[in-house]
Amino acid sequence: MVFDLAEAVNAVTGLLGMQRCEGTEVVPSNSRSHTYLLSCVYIGNAKMPIRLSLGIDGAKEVAMKLAVRSEDENISDAIHETDFAKST
């Protein structure tokens, strides 16, 4: 169970195994939503920036919106089709 938004940011970042960008992972106290940036280099040396928006409600349920950009549309599609992206 997630207790706050900062914990959700850390959990999602850990699951994706990507690098945090520009200090955007820092969640202000008592925030109910947060957007941050991640990046990685995918198979074939494709650079891939990701924007994640998370929100948490009073029941501590987290919603996530994932935006992926890649020079190869198939890579972006593959990230969106992962079980992780579907289940969160």
PyMOL commands that set and color helices and strands:
alter all, ss='L'
color gray80, all
select helices_A, chain A and resi 5-16+73-80+83-87
alter helices_A, ss='H'
color red, helices_A
select strands_A, chain A and resi 19-20+33-42+46-56+62-68
alter strands_A, ss='S'
color yellow, strands_A
deselect
rebuild
show_as cartoon
